[in-house]
C-alpha cells in the first residue's frame, strides 16, 4: 500500500486542531477527515474511528508520512505567523 496523494489543509487559529487531511492509497482508496493535532508532547495524527488498519505498523507508517509532509510544507509558516 502506497500513499499516492496527500492533501493537507492547515488551520491557524483552531488549537489544538492544526490541520485536516485526506489521502489516497494506490490511486483508488480515499480516506478523509484525518486531523493533525497539537498536544503537550508534540504533533499527532488522529484517524476517524471508521478507519481501521490491519497492523499497527501500517498506521504508524501513514502517520509518519502525514506529519513529515505537514512539517515540511506548513510548520515553518505556522511558526513565523
mmJSON file of the N, C-alpha and C atoms, coordinates in Angstrom:
{"data_MODEL":{"atom_site":{
"group_PDB":["ATOM","ATOM","ATOM","ATOM","ATOM","ATOM","ATOM","ATOM","ATOM","ATOM","ATOM","ATOM","ATOM","ATOM","ATOM","ATOM","ATOM","ATOM","ATOM","ATOM","ATOM","ATOM","ATOM","ATOM","ATOM","ATOM","ATOM","ATOM","ATOM","ATOM","ATOM","ATOM","ATOM","ATOM","ATOM","ATOM","ATOM","ATOM","ATOM","ATOM","ATOM","ATOM","ATOM","ATOM","ATOM","ATOM","ATOM","ATOM","ATOM","ATOM","ATOM","ATOM","ATOM","ATOM","ATOM","ATOM","ATOM","ATOM","ATOM","ATOM","ATOM","ATOM","ATOM","ATOM","ATOM","ATOM","ATOM","ATOM","ATOM","ATOM","ATOM","ATOM","ATOM","ATOM","ATOM","ATOM","ATOM","ATOM","ATOM","ATOM","ATOM","ATOM","ATOM","ATOM","ATOM","ATOM","ATOM","ATOM","ATOM","ATOM","ATOM","ATOM","ATOM","ATOM","ATOM","ATOM","ATOM","ATOM","ATOM","ATOM","ATOM","ATOM","ATOM","ATOM","ATOM","ATOM","ATOM","ATOM","ATOM","ATOM","ATOM","ATOM","ATOM","ATOM","ATOM","ATOM","ATOM","ATOM","ATOM","ATOM","ATOM","ATOM","ATOM","ATOM","ATOM","ATOM","ATOM","ATOM","ATOM","ATOM","ATOM","ATOM","ATOM","ATOM","ATOM","ATOM","ATOM","ATOM","ATOM","ATOM","ATOM","ATOM","ATOM","ATOM","ATOM","ATOM","ATOM","ATOM","ATOM","ATOM","ATOM","ATOM","ATOM","ATOM","ATOM","ATOM","ATOM","ATOM","ATOM","ATOM","ATOM","ATOM","ATOM","ATOM","ATOM","ATOM","ATOM","ATOM","ATOM","ATOM","ATOM","ATOM","ATOM","ATOM","ATOM","ATOM","ATOM","ATOM","ATOM","ATOM","ATOM","ATOM","ATOM","ATOM","ATOM","ATOM","ATOM","ATOM","ATOM","ATOM","ATOM","ATOM","ATOM","ATOM","ATOM","ATOM","ATOM","ATOM","ATOM","ATOM","ATOM","ATOM","ATOM","ATOM","ATOM","ATOM","ATOM","ATOM","ATOM","ATOM","ATOM","ATOM","ATOM","ATOM","ATOM","ATOM","ATOM","ATOM","ATOM","ATOM","ATOM","ATOM","ATOM","ATOM","ATOM","ATOM","ATOM","ATOM","ATOM","ATOM","ATOM","ATOM","ATOM","ATOM","ATOM","ATOM","ATOM","ATOM","ATOM","ATOM","ATOM","ATOM","ATOM"],
"id":[1,2,3,4,5,6,7,8,9,10,11,12,13,14,15,16,17,18,19,20,21,22,23,24,25,26,27,28,29,30,31,32,33,34,35,36,37,38,39,40,41,42,43,44,45,46,47,48,49,50,51,52,53,54,55,56,57,58,59,60,61,62,63,64,65,66,67,68,69,70,71,72,73,74,75,76,77,78,79,80,81,82,83,84,85,86,87,88,89,90,91,92,93,94,95,96,97,98,99,100,101,102,103,104,105,106,107,108,109,110,111,112,113,114,115,116,117,118,119,120,121,122,123,124,125,126,127,128,129,130,131,132,133,134,135,136,137,138,139,140,141,142,143,144,145,146,147,148,149,150,151,152,153,154,155,156,157,158,159,160,161,162,163,164,165,166,167,168,169,170,171,172,173,174,175,176,177,178,179,180,181,182,183,184,185,186,187,188,189,190,191,192,193,194,195,196,197,198,199,200,201,202,203,204,205,206,207,208,209,210,211,212,213,214,215,216,217,218,219,220,221,222,223,224,225,226,227,228,229,230,231,232,233,234,235,236,237,238,239,240,241,242,243],
"type_symbol":["N","C","C","N","C","C","N","C","C","N","C","C","N","C","C","N","C","C","N","C","C","N","C","C","N","C","C","N","C","C","N","C","C","N","C","C","N","C","C","N","C","C","N","C","C","N","C","C","N","C","C","N","C","C","N","C","C","N","C","C","N","C","C","N","C","C","N","C","C","N","C","C","N","C","C","N","C","C","N","C","C","N","C","C","N","C","C","N","C","C","N","C","C","N","C","C","N","C","C","N","C","C","N","C","C","N","C","C","N","C","C","N","C","C","N","C","C","N","C","C","N","C","C","N","C","C","N","C","C","N","C","C","N","C","C","N","C","C","N","C","C","N","C","C","N","C","C","N","C","C","N","C","C","N","C","C","N","C","C","N","C","C","N","C","C","N","C","C","N","C","C","N","C","C","N","C","C","N","C","C","N","C","C","N","C","C","N","C","C","N","C","C","N","C","C","N","C","C","N","C","C","N","C","C","N","C","C","N","C","C","N","C","C","N","C","C","N","C","C","N","C","C","N","C","C","N","C","C","N","C","C","N","C","C","N","C","C","N","C","C","N","C","C"],
"label_atom_id":["N","CA","C","N","CA","C","N","CA","C","N","CA","C","N","CA","C","N","CA","C","N","CA","C","N","CA","C","N","CA","C","N","CA","C","N","CA","C","N","CA","C","N","CA","C","N","CA","C","N","CA","C","N","CA","C","N","CA","C","N","CA","C","N","CA","C","N","CA","C","N","CA","C","N","CA","C","N","CA","C","N","CA","C","N","CA","C","N","CA","C","N","CA","C","N","CA","C","N","CA","C","N","CA","C","N","CA","C","N","CA","C","N","CA","C","N","CA","C","N","CA","C","N","CA","C","N","CA","C","N","CA","C","N","CA","C","N","CA","C","N","CA","C","N","CA","C","N","CA","C","N","CA","C","N","CA","C","N","CA","C","N","CA","C","N","CA","C","N","CA","C","N","CA","C","N","CA","C","N","CA","C","N","CA","C","N","CA","C","N","CA","C","N","CA","C","N","CA","C","N","CA","C","N","CA","C","N","CA","C","N","CA","C","N","CA","C","N","CA","C","N","CA","C","N","CA","C","N","CA","C","N","CA","C","N","CA","C","N","CA","C","N","CA","C","N","CA","C","N","CA","C","N","CA","C","N","CA","C","N","CA","C","N","CA","C","N","CA","C","N","CA","C","N","CA","C","N","CA","C","N","CA","C"],
"label_alt_id":[null,null,null,null,null,null,null,null,null,null,null,null,null,null,null,null,null,null,null,null,null,null,null,null,null,null,null,null,null,null,null,null,null,null,null,null,null,null,null,null,null,null,null,null,null,null,null,null,null,null,null,null,null,null,null,null,null,null,null,null,null,null,null,null,null,null,null,null,null,null,null,null,null,null,null,null,null,null,null,null,null,null,null,null,null,null,null,null,null,null,null,null,null,null,null,null,null,null,null,null,null,null,null,null,null,null,null,null,null,null,null,null,null,null,null,null,null,null,null,null,null,null,null,null,null,null,null,null,null,null,null,null,null,null,null,null,null,null,null,null,null,null,null,null,null,null,null,null,null,null,null,null,null,null,null,null,null,null,null,null,null,null,null,null,null,null,null,null,null,null,null,null,null,null,null,null,null,null,null,null,null,null,null,null,null,null,null,null,null,null,null,null,null,null,null,null,null,null,null,null,null,null,null,null,null,null,null,null,null,null,null,null,null,null,null,null,null,null,null,null,null,null,null,null,null,null,null,null,null,null,null,null,null,null,null,null,null,null,null,null,null,null,null],
"label_comp_id":["UNK","UNK","UNK","UNK","UNK","UNK","UNK","UNK","UNK","UNK","UNK","UNK","UNK","UNK","UNK","UNK","UNK","UNK","UNK","UNK","UNK","UNK","UNK","UNK","UNK","UNK","UNK","UNK","UNK","UNK","UNK","UNK","UNK","UNK","UNK","UNK","UNK","UNK","UNK","UNK","UNK","UNK","UNK","UNK","UNK","UNK","UNK","UNK","UNK","UNK","UNK","UNK","UNK","UNK","UNK","UNK","UNK","UNK","UNK","UNK","UNK","UNK","UNK","UNK","UNK","UNK","UNK","UNK","UNK","UNK","UNK","UNK","UNK","UNK","UNK","UNK","UNK","UNK","UNK","UNK","UNK","UNK","UNK","UNK","UNK","UNK","UNK","UNK","UNK","UNK","UNK","UNK","UNK","UNK","UNK","UNK","UNK","UNK","UNK","UNK","UNK","UNK","UNK","UNK","UNK","UNK","UNK","UNK","UNK","UNK","UNK","UNK","UNK","UNK","UNK","UNK","UNK","UNK","UNK","UNK","UNK","UNK","UNK","UNK","UNK","UNK","UNK","UNK","UNK","UNK","UNK","UNK","UNK","UNK","UNK","UNK","UNK","UNK","UNK","UNK","UNK","UNK","UNK","UNK","UNK","UNK","UNK","UNK","UNK","UNK","UNK","UNK","UNK","UNK","UNK","UNK","UNK","UNK","UNK","UNK","UNK","UNK","UNK","UNK","UNK","UNK","UNK","UNK","UNK","UNK","UNK","UNK","UNK","UNK","UNK","UNK","UNK","UNK","UNK","UNK","UNK","UNK","UNK","UNK","UNK","UNK","UNK","UNK","UNK","UNK","UNK","UNK","UNK","UNK","UNK","UNK","UNK","UNK","UNK","UNK","UNK","UNK","UNK","UNK","UNK","UNK","UNK","UNK","UNK","UNK","UNK","UNK","UNK","UNK","UNK","UNK","UNK","UNK","UNK","UNK","UNK","UNK","UNK","UNK","UNK","UNK","UNK","UNK","UNK","UNK","UNK","UNK","UNK","UNK","UNK","UNK","UNK","UNK","UNK","UNK","UNK","UNK","UNK"],
"label_asym_id":["A","A","A","A","A","A","A","A","A","A","A","A","A","A","A","A","A","A","A","A","A","A","A","A","A","A","A","A","A","A","A","A","A","A","A","A","A","A","A","A","A","A","A","A","A","A","A","A","A","A","A","A","A","A","A","A","A","A","A","A","A","A","A","A","A","A","A","A","A","A","A","A","A","A","A","A","A","A","A","A","A","A","A","A","A","A","A","A","A","A","A","A","A","A","A","A","A","A","A","A","A","A","A","A","A","A","A","A","A","A","A","A","A","A","A","A","A","A","A","A","A","A","A","A","A","A","A","A","A","A","A","A","A","A","A","A","A","A","A","A","A","A","A","A","A","A","A","A","A","A","A","A","A","A","A","A","A","A","A","A","A","A","A","A","A","A","A","A","A","A","A","A","A","A","A","A","A","A","A","A","A","A","A","A","A","A","A","A","A","A","A","A","A","A","A","A","A","A","A","A","A","A","A","A","A","A","A","A","A","A","A","A","A","A","A","A","A","A","A","A","A","A","A","A","A","A","A","A","A","A","A","A","A","A","A","A","A","A","A","A","A","A","A"],
"label_entity_id":["1","1","1","1","1","1","1","1","1","1","1","1","1","1","1","1","1","1","1","1","1","1","1","1","1","1","1","1","1","1","1","1","1","1","1","1","1","1","1","1","1","1","1","1","1","1","1","1","1","1","1","1","1","1","1","1","1","1","1","1","1","1","1","1","1","1","1","1","1","1","1","1","1","1","1","1","1","1","1","1","1","1","1","1","1","1","1","1","1","1","1","1","1","1","1","1","1","1","1","1","1","1","1","1","1","1","1","1","1","1","1","1","1","1","1","1","1","1","1","1","1","1","1","1","1","1","1","1","1","1","1","1","1","1","1","1","1","1","1","1","1","1","1","1","1","1","1","1","1","1","1","1","1","1","1","1","1","1","1","1","1","1","1","1","1","1","1","1","1","1","1","1","1","1","1","1","1","1","1","1","1","1","1","1","1","1","1","1","1","1","1","1","1","1","1","1","1","1","1","1","1","1","1","1","1","1","1","1","1","1","1","1","1","1","1","1","1","1","1","1","1","1","1","1","1","1","1","1","1","1","1","1","1","1","1","1","1","1","1","1","1","1","1"],
"label_seq_id":[1,1,1,2,2,2,3,3,3,4,4,4,5,5,5,6,6,6,7,7,7,8,8,8,9,9,9,10,10,10,11,11,11,12,12,12,13,13,13,14,14,14,15,15,15,16,16,16,17,17,17,18,18,18,19,19,19,20,20,20,21,21,21,22,22,22,23,23,23,24,24,24,25,25,25,26,26,26,27,27,27,28,28,28,29,29,29,30,30,30,31,31,31,32,32,32,33,33,33,34,34,34,35,35,35,36,36,36,37,37,37,38,38,38,39,39,39,40,40,40,41,41,41,42,42,42,43,43,43,44,44,44,45,45,45,46,46,46,47,47,47,48,48,48,49,49,49,50,50,50,51,51,51,52,52,52,53,53,53,54,54,54,55,55,55,56,56,56,57,57,57,58,58,58,59,59,59,60,60,60,61,61,61,62,62,62,63,63,63,64,64,64,65,65,65,66,66,66,67,67,67,68,68,68,69,69,69,70,70,70,71,71,71,72,72,72,73,73,73,74,74,74,75,75,75,76,76,76,77,77,77,78,78,78,79,79,79,80,80,80,81,81,81],
"pdbx_PDB_ins_code":[null,null,null,null,null,null,null,null,null,null,null,null,null,null,null,null,null,null,null,null,null,null,null,null,null,null,null,null,null,null,null,null,null,null,null,null,null,null,null,null,null,null,null,null,null,null,null,null,null,null,null,null,null,null,null,null,null,null,null,null,null,null,null,null,null,null,null,null,null,null,null,null,null,null,null,null,null,null,null,null,null,null,null,null,null,null,null,null,null,null,null,null,null,null,null,null,null,null,null,null,null,null,null,null,null,null,null,null,null,null,null,null,null,null,null,null,null,null,null,null,null,null,null,null,null,null,null,null,null,null,null,null,null,null,null,null,null,null,null,null,null,null,null,null,null,null,null,null,null,null,null,null,null,null,null,null,null,null,null,null,null,null,null,null,null,null,null,null,null,null,null,null,null,null,null,null,null,null,null,null,null,null,null,null,null,null,null,null,null,null,null,null,null,null,null,null,null,null,null,null,null,null,null,null,null,null,null,null,null,null,null,null,null,null,null,null,null,null,null,null,null,null,null,null,null,null,null,null,null,null,null,null,null,null,null,null,null,null,null,null,null,null,null],
"Cartn_x":[0.84,0.0,0.884,0.601,1.341,0.386,0.81,0.057,0.397,-0.599,-0.359,-0.759,-1.537,-1.897,-2.185,-1.693,-1.906,-2.201,-3.362,-3.761,-3.936,-3.32,-3.364,-3.899,-4.91,-5.474,-5.099,-4.087,-3.681,-4.678,-4.775,-5.609,-4.711,-4.985,-4.122,-4.624,-5.913,-6.418,-7.411,-7.214,-8.163,-7.484,-6.603,-5.871,-6.831,-6.61,-5.439,-5.457,-6.497,-6.548,-5.559,-4.643,-3.605,-3.918,-4.454,-4.741,-5.719,-6.354,-7.251,-6.612,-6.685,-6.03,-6.981,-6.624,-7.216,-6.103,-6.144,-5.107,-5.7,-5.004,-5.405,-4.364,-4.848,-3.98,-4.075,-2.918,-2.835,-3.788,-3.951,-4.81,-6.259,-6.692,-8.038,-8.856,-8.231,-8.971,-8.728,-9.797,-9.703,-10.111,-9.233,-9.521,-9.628,-10.748,-10.996,-11.093,-11.142,-11.342,-10.239,-9.021,-7.854,-7.366,-7.076,-6.659,-5.262,-4.586,-3.323,-3.626,-3.22,-3.492,-2.208,-2.261,-1.127,-1.414,-0.458,-0.553,0.688,0.726,1.892,3.173,3.061,4.246,4.542,3.77,4.025,2.82,3.054,2.001,1.66,0.387,-0.007,-1.143,-1.33,-2.366,-3.517,-4.729,-5.929,-6.76,-6.944,-7.74,-9.173,-10.159,-11.547,-11.708,-12.672,-12.906,-13.297,-13.828,-14.249,-13.076,-11.873,-10.682,-9.951,-9.797,-9.032,-7.881,-6.77,-5.58,-5.332,-4.879,-4.637,-3.461,-2.508,-1.366,-1.049,-0.517,-0.092,1.026,1.87,2.961,2.447,1.374,0.803,0.246,-0.414,-0.922,0.234,1.293,2.463,3.11,3.184,3.748,2.944,1.629,0.78,0.893,0.889,1.019,2.336,3.401,4.721,4.769,4.196,4.179,3.37,2.213,1.362,2.097,2.682,3.385,4.604,5.347,6.515,6.1,5.043,4.562,4.081,3.369,2.896,4.07,5.025,6.162,6.955,7.212,7.978,7.251,5.936,5.207,4.57,4.238,3.439,3.981,4.75,5.162,6.017,6.869,7.704,6.831,5.83,4.898,4.157,3.743,2.974,3.825,5.093,5.983,6.235,6.271,6.535,5.324,4.135,2.904,2.7],
"Cartn_y":[-1.177,0.0,1.238,2.131,3.378,4.557,5.631,6.885,7.544,7.676,8.254,9.716,10.202,11.619,11.974,13.127,13.588,15.081,15.466,16.872,17.309,18.444,18.962,20.379,20.638,21.981,22.482,23.369,23.855,24.857,24.895,25.872,26.686,27.969,28.831,29.046,29.157,29.571,28.589,27.315,26.322,25.34,25.814,24.968,24.088,22.836,22.035,21.477,21.785,21.322,22.12,21.429,22.079,22.016,20.865,20.697,19.544,19.554,18.488,17.865,16.545,15.856,14.896,14.599,13.463,12.822,11.512,10.824,9.754,9.479,8.445,7.341,6.125,4.957,4.23,3.994,3.245,3.78,5.064,5.725,5.245,4.607,4.047,4.232,4.378,4.466,5.828,6.594,7.929,7.892,8.389,8.48,9.954,10.345,11.743,11.924,13.19,13.577,13.089,13.087,12.797,14.14,14.225,15.504,15.418,16.552,16.705,17.61,17.182,17.931,18.209,19.253,19.627,19.19,18.531,18.141,18.657,18.493,18.952,18.28,17.046,16.291,16.433,17.212,17.415,17.13,17.069,16.816,15.33,15.04,13.656,13.627,12.471,12.271,11.509,11.974,11.317,10.854,9.543,8.967,8.779,8.913,8.654,7.202,6.974,5.622,4.644,5.163,4.296,3.722,4.239,3.73,2.785,1.544,0.607,0.067,-0.183,-0.655,-2.109,-2.907,-4.32,-4.54,-3.59,-3.714,-2.339,-2.311,-1.036,-0.366,-1.175,-0.621,0.194,-0.254,0.482,1.823,1.833,3.084,4.037,3.519,4.342,4.883,4.066,4.492,5.653,5.533,6.602,7.86,7.708,8.867,9.594,8.841,9.443,10.217,9.661,10.346,11.629,11.589,12.771,13.861,13.509,14.504,15.07,14.241,14.726,15.716,15.408,16.315,17.615,17.544,18.764,19.618,19.018,19.777,20.42,19.686,20.219,21.382,21.269,22.259,23.387,23.149,24.142,24.576,23.772,24.091,25.35,25.581,26.773,28.021,27.965,29.094,29.353,28.293,28.423,29.087,28.722,29.315,30.792,31.165,32.567,33.455,32.854,33.64,34.059],
"Cartn_z":[0.0,0.0,0.0,-0.929,-1.004,-0.978,-0.342,-0.384,-1.71,-2.58,-3.895,-3.974,-3.02,-2.965,-1.513,-1.1,0.263,0.206,0.692,0.72,2.167,2.49,3.851,3.82,4.643,4.801,6.19,6.279,7.608,8.174,9.496,10.201,11.119,11.249,12.054,13.473,13.683,14.991,15.599,15.4,15.922,16.876,17.723,18.663,19.446,19.583,19.239,17.821,17.025,15.642,14.813,14.152,13.369,11.884,11.428,10.002,9.8,8.639,8.205,6.963,6.834,5.724,5.035,3.787,3.103,2.287,2.195,1.441,0.565,-0.52,-1.46,-1.418,-1.349,-1.306,-2.644,-3.251,-4.519,-5.592,-5.669,-6.671,-6.638,-5.548,-5.585,-4.312,-3.165,-1.91,-1.274,-1.057,-0.486,0.981,1.856,3.285,3.639,4.246,4.584,6.095,6.509,7.912,8.839,8.34,9.156,9.687,10.974,11.535,12.137,12.103,12.81,13.987,15.166,16.393,17.154,17.956,18.803,20.229,20.838,22.243,22.962,24.267,25.031,24.558,24.114,23.695,22.202,21.467,20.041,19.18,17.889,16.917,16.865,16.581,16.35,15.339,14.723,13.709,14.341,14.084,14.588,13.392,13.285,12.213,12.701,11.809,12.203,12.674,13.535,14.055,12.952,11.847,10.752,9.962,10.197,9.514,10.474,10.045,10.855,10.003,10.639,9.944,10.297,9.329,9.615,10.566,10.597,11.504,12.102,13.313,13.902,13.102,12.459,11.659,10.476,9.86,8.736,9.198,10.336,10.891,11.202,11.777,12.095,10.816,9.781,8.501,7.914,7.91,7.381,8.232,9.545,10.44,10.208,10.085,9.863,8.554,7.524,6.213,6.285,6.948,7.082,7.862,8.995,9.816,9.098,8.406,7.673,6.589,5.868,4.827,5.428,6.536,7.196,7.662,8.328,8.862,7.729,6.671,5.542,4.873,4.701,3.921,4.725,5.998,6.709,8.067,8.731,10.105,10.158,9.195,9.183,9.055,8.18,8.03,9.323,10.005,11.257,12.334,12.439,13.434,13.159,11.883,11.517,11.791,11.796,11.981,13.42],
"occupancy":[1.0,1.0,1.0,1.0,1.0,1.0,1.0,1.0,1.0,1.0,1.0,1.0,1.0,1.0,1.0,1.0,1.0,1.0,1.0,1.0,1.0,1.0,1.0,1.0,1.0,1.0,1.0,1.0,1.0,1.0,1.0,1.0,1.0,1.0,1.0,1.0,1.0,1.0,1.0,1.0,1.0,1.0,1.0,1.0,1.0,1.0,1.0,1.0,1.0,1.0,1.0,1.0,1.0,1.0,1.0,1.0,1.0,1.0,1.0,1.0,1.0,1.0,1.0,1.0,1.0,1.0,1.0,1.0,1.0,1.0,1.0,1.0,1.0,1.0,1.0,1.0,1.0,1.0,1.0,1.0,1.0,1.0,1.0,1.0,1.0,1.0,1.0,1.0,1.0,1.0,1.0,1.0,1.0,1.0,1.0,1.0,1.0,1.0,1.0,1.0,1.0,1.0,1.0,1.0,1.0,1.0,1.0,1.0,1.0,1.0,1.0,1.0,1.0,1.0,1.0,1.0,1.0,1.0,1.0,1.0,1.0,1.0,1.0,1.0,1.0,1.0,1.0,1.0,1.0,1.0,1.0,1.0,1.0,1.0,1.0,1.0,1.0,1.0,1.0,1.0,1.0,1.0,1.0,1.0,1.0,1.0,1.0,1.0,1.0,1.0,1.0,1.0,1.0,1.0,1.0,1.0,1.0,1.0,1.0,1.0,1.0,1.0,1.0,1.0,1.0,1.0,1.0,1.0,1.0,1.0,1.0,1.0,1.0,1.0,1.0,1.0,1.0,1.0,1.0,1.0,1.0,1.0,1.0,1.0,1.0,1.0,1.0,1.0,1.0,1.0,1.0,1.0,1.0,1.0,1.0,1.0,1.0,1.0,1.0,1.0,1.0,1.0,1.0,1.0,1.0,1.0,1.0,1.0,1.0,1.0,1.0,1.0,1.0,1.0,1.0,1.0,1.0,1.0,1.0,1.0,1.0,1.0,1.0,1.0,1.0,1.0,1.0,1.0,1.0,1.0,1.0,1.0,1.0,1.0,1.0,1.0,1.0,1.0,1.0,1.0,1.0,1.0,1.0],
"B_iso_or_equiv":[0.0,0.0,0.0,0.0,0.0,0.0,0.0,0.0,0.0,0.0,0.0,0.0,0.0,0.0,0.0,0.0,0.0,0.0,0.0,0.0,0.0,0.0,0.0,0.0,0.0,0.0,0.0,0.0,0.0,0.0,0.0,0.0,0.0,0.0,0.0,0.0,0.0,0.0,0.0,0.0,0.0,0.0,0.0,0.0,0.0,0.0,0.0,0.0,0.0,0.0,0.0,0.0,0.0,0.0,0.0,0.0,0.0,0.0,0.0,0.0,0.0,0.0,0.0,0.0,0.0,0.0,0.0,0.0,0.0,0.0,0.0,0.0,0.0,0.0,0.0,0.0,0.0,0.0,0.0,0.0,0.0,0.0,0.0,0.0,0.0,0.0,0.0,0.0,0.0,0.0,0.0,0.0,0.0,0.0,0.0,0.0,0.0,0.0,0.0,0.0,0.0,0.0,0.0,0.0,0.0,0.0,0.0,0.0,0.0,0.0,0.0,0.0,0.0,0.0,0.0,0.0,0.0,0.0,0.0,0.0,0.0,0.0,0.0,0.0,0.0,0.0,0.0,0.0,0.0,0.0,0.0,0.0,0.0,0.0,0.0,0.0,0.0,0.0,0.0,0.0,0.0,0.0,0.0,0.0,0.0,0.0,0.0,0.0,0.0,0.0,0.0,0.0,0.0,0.0,0.0,0.0,0.0,0.0,0.0,0.0,0.0,0.0,0.0,0.0,0.0,0.0,0.0,0.0,0.0,0.0,0.0,0.0,0.0,0.0,0.0,0.0,0.0,0.0,0.0,0.0,0.0,0.0,0.0,0.0,0.0,0.0,0.0,0.0,0.0,0.0,0.0,0.0,0.0,0.0,0.0,0.0,0.0,0.0,0.0,0.0,0.0,0.0,0.0,0.0,0.0,0.0,0.0,0.0,0.0,0.0,0.0,0.0,0.0,0.0,0.0,0.0,0.0,0.0,0.0,0.0,0.0,0.0,0.0,0.0,0.0,0.0,0.0,0.0,0.0,0.0,0.0,0.0,0.0,0.0,0.0,0.0,0.0,0.0,0.0,0.0,0.0,0.0,0.0],
"pdbx_formal_charge":[null,null,null,null,null,null,null,null,null,null,null,null,null,null,null,null,null,null,null,null,null,null,null,null,null,null,null,null,null,null,null,null,null,null,null,null,null,null,null,null,null,null,null,null,null,null,null,null,null,null,null,null,null,null,null,null,null,null,null,null,null,null,null,null,null,null,null,null,null,null,null,null,null,null,null,null,null,null,null,null,null,null,null,null,null,null,null,null,null,null,null,null,null,null,null,null,null,null,null,null,null,null,null,null,null,null,null,null,null,null,null,null,null,null,null,null,null,null,null,null,null,null,null,null,null,null,null,null,null,null,null,null,null,null,null,null,null,null,null,null,null,null,null,null,null,null,null,null,null,null,null,null,null,null,null,null,null,null,null,null,null,null,null,null,null,null,null,null,null,null,null,null,null,null,null,null,null,null,null,null,null,null,null,null,null,null,null,null,null,null,null,null,null,null,null,null,null,null,null,null,null,null,null,null,null,null,null,null,null,null,null,null,null,null,null,null,null,null,null,null,null,null,null,null,null,null,null,null,null,null,null,null,null,null,null,null,null,null,null,null,null,null,null],
"auth_seq_id":[1,1,1,2,2,2,3,3,3,4,4,4,5,5,5,6,6,6,7,7,7,8,8,8,9,9,9,10,10,10,11,11,11,12,12,12,13,13,13,14,14,14,15,15,15,16,16,16,17,17,17,18,18,18,19,19,19,20,20,20,21,21,21,22,22,22,23,23,23,24,24,24,25,25,25,26,26,26,27,27,27,28,28,28,29,29,29,30,30,30,31,31,31,32,32,32,33,33,33,34,34,34,35,35,35,36,36,36,37,37,37,38,38,38,39,39,39,40,40,40,41,41,41,42,42,42,43,43,43,44,44,44,45,45,45,46,46,46,47,47,47,48,48,48,49,49,49,50,50,50,51,51,51,52,52,52,53,53,53,54,54,54,55,55,55,56,56,56,57,57,57,58,58,58,59,59,59,60,60,60,61,61,61,62,62,62,63,63,63,64,64,64,65,65,65,66,66,66,67,67,67,68,68,68,69,69,69,70,70,70,71,71,71,72,72,72,73,73,73,74,74,74,75,75,75,76,76,76,77,77,77,78,78,78,79,79,79,80,80,80,81,81,81],
"auth_comp_id":["UNK","UNK","UNK","UNK","UNK","UNK","UNK","UNK","UNK","UNK","UNK","UNK","UNK","UNK","UNK","UNK","UNK","UNK","UNK","UNK","UNK","UNK","UNK","UNK","UNK","UNK","UNK","UNK","UNK","UNK","UNK","UNK","UNK","UNK","UNK","UNK","UNK","UNK","UNK","UNK","UNK","UNK","UNK","UNK","UNK","UNK","UNK","UNK","UNK","UNK","UNK","UNK","UNK","UNK","UNK","UNK","UNK","UNK","UNK","UNK","UNK","UNK","UNK","UNK","UNK","UNK","UNK","UNK","UNK","UNK","UNK","UNK","UNK","UNK","UNK","UNK","UNK","UNK","UNK","UNK","UNK","UNK","UNK","UNK","UNK","UNK","UNK","UNK","UNK","UNK","UNK","UNK","UNK","UNK","UNK","UNK","UNK","UNK","UNK","UNK","UNK","UNK","UNK","UNK","UNK","UNK","UNK","UNK","UNK","UNK","UNK","UNK","UNK","UNK","UNK","UNK","UNK","UNK","UNK","UNK","UNK","UNK","UNK","UNK","UNK","UNK","UNK","UNK","UNK","UNK","UNK","UNK","UNK","UNK","UNK","UNK","UNK","UNK","UNK","UNK","UNK","UNK","UNK","UNK","UNK","UNK","UNK","UNK","UNK","UNK","UNK","UNK","UNK","UNK","UNK","UNK","UNK","UNK","UNK","UNK","UNK","UNK","UNK","UNK","UNK","UNK","UNK","UNK","UNK","UNK","UNK","UNK","UNK","UNK","UNK","UNK","UNK","UNK","UNK","UNK","UNK","UNK","UNK","UNK","UNK","UNK","UNK","UNK","UNK","UNK","UNK","UNK","UNK","UNK","UNK","UNK","UNK","UNK","UNK","UNK","UNK","UNK","UNK","UNK","UNK","UNK","UNK","UNK","UNK","UNK","UNK","UNK","UNK","UNK","UNK","UNK","UNK","UNK","UNK","UNK","UNK","UNK","UNK","UNK","UNK","UNK","UNK","UNK","UNK","UNK","UNK","UNK","UNK","UNK","UNK","UNK","UNK","UNK","UNK","UNK","UNK","UNK","UNK"],
"auth_asym_id":["A","A","A","A","A","A","A","A","A","A","A","A","A","A","A","A","A","A","A","A","A","A","A","A","A","A","A","A","A","A","A","A","A","A","A","A","A","A","A","A","A","A","A","A","A","A","A","A","A","A","A","A","A","A","A","A","A","A","A","A","A","A","A","A","A","A","A","A","A","A","A","A","A","A","A","A","A","A","A","A","A","A","A","A","A","A","A","A","A","A","A","A","A","A","A","A","A","A","A","A","A","A","A","A","A","A","A","A","A","A","A","A","A","A","A","A","A","A","A","A","A","A","A","A","A","A","A","A","A","A","A","A","A","A","A","A","A","A","A","A","A","A","A","A","A","A","A","A","A","A","A","A","A","A","A","A","A","A","A","A","A","A","A","A","A","A","A","A","A","A","A","A","A","A","A","A","A","A","A","A","A","A","A","A","A","A","A","A","A","A","A","A","A","A","A","A","A","A","A","A","A","A","A","A","A","A","A","A","A","A","A","A","A","A","A","A","A","A","A","A","A","A","A","A","A","A","A","A","A","A","A","A","A","A","A","A","A","A","A","A","A","A","A"],
"auth_atom_id":["N","CA","C","N","CA","C","N","CA","C","N","CA","C","N","CA","C","N","CA","C","N","CA","C","N","CA","C","N","CA","C","N","CA","C","N","CA","C","N","CA","C","N","CA","C","N","CA","C","N","CA","C","N","CA","C","N","CA","C","N","CA","C","N","CA","C","N","CA","C","N","CA","C","N","CA","C","N","CA","C","N","CA","C","N","CA","C","N","CA","C","N","CA","C","N","CA","C","N","CA","C","N","CA","C","N","CA","C","N","CA","C","N","CA","C","N","CA","C","N","CA","C","N","CA","C","N","CA","C","N","CA","C","N","CA","C","N","CA","C","N","CA","C","N","CA","C","N","CA","C","N","CA","C","N","CA","C","N","CA","C","N","CA","C","N","CA","C","N","CA","C","N","CA","C","N","CA","C","N","CA","C","N","CA","C","N","CA","C","N","CA","C","N","CA","C","N","CA","C","N","CA","C","N","CA","C","N","CA","C","N","CA","C","N","CA","C","N","CA","C","N","CA","C","N","CA","C","N","CA","C","N","CA","C","N","CA","C","N","CA","C","N","CA","C","N","CA","C","N","CA","C","N","CA","C","N","CA","C","N","CA","C","N","CA","C","N","CA","C","N","CA","C","N","CA","C","N","CA","C","N","CA","C"],
"pdbx_PDB_model_num":[1,1,1,1,1,1,1,1,1,1,1,1,1,1,1,1,1,1,1,1,1,1,1,1,1,1,1,1,1,1,1,1,1,1,1,1,1,1,1,1,1,1,1,1,1,1,1,1,1,1,1,1,1,1,1,1,1,1,1,1,1,1,1,1,1,1,1,1,1,1,1,1,1,1,1,1,1,1,1,1,1,1,1,1,1,1,1,1,1,1,1,1,1,1,1,1,1,1,1,1,1,1,1,1,1,1,1,1,1,1,1,1,1,1,1,1,1,1,1,1,1,1,1,1,1,1,1,1,1,1,1,1,1,1,1,1,1,1,1,1,1,1,1,1,1,1,1,1,1,1,1,1,1,1,1,1,1,1,1,1,1,1,1,1,1,1,1,1,1,1,1,1,1,1,1,1,1,1,1,1,1,1,1,1,1,1,1,1,1,1,1,1,1,1,1,1,1,1,1,1,1,1,1,1,1,1,1,1,1,1,1,1,1,1,1,1,1,1,1,1,1,1,1,1,1,1,1,1,1,1,1,1,1,1,1,1,1,1,1,1,1,1,1]
}}}
